[in-house]
Amino acid sequence: MKKDQIVVTPVIAFAFSDDFTDDEIYVMGLQNSGAVAKEYTIKYSGSKDFLGKGTIVVVQDKPKNITMKISDVNKQ
């Protein structure tokens, strides 16, 4: 998203699509409650058992560190 010059907040959510190929997965980067969004293709050939469950990873960019966590929605 930084390369695309659309990083507008220090918190970005990445929602993983249920669709995939043998060597790619798809993810949507979301900011501002979805007001800024872009789909990305990621090369990935590992286990895909986390797909199809609405997996969302929230990334927070803070001074001197970056945190990543699974969305609380996925912990129910």
C-alpha positions, 0 to 999 in steps of 0.5 A: 500500500505504501508503494501504491501511495495509499497508506493514510492511517497507521492501522491497516486491516488485511482481509484474506479472500477464500479464493486461491491458486496453488501458489497465490492467495488474495488479500484486501488491504483496508483503511478508514473502515473500508474507505481506502481499499485495494486487493493484492495477490501474494505468492504463497504455497504453504498451508491454506487452512486459515482461508475460508474463515474470514481471516483478518489481520490488523497491522498497527504501525507505532513509533519504534514497532509494528504489531500484528494481530488476528481480528477479534472477530476471528477469535469467537 
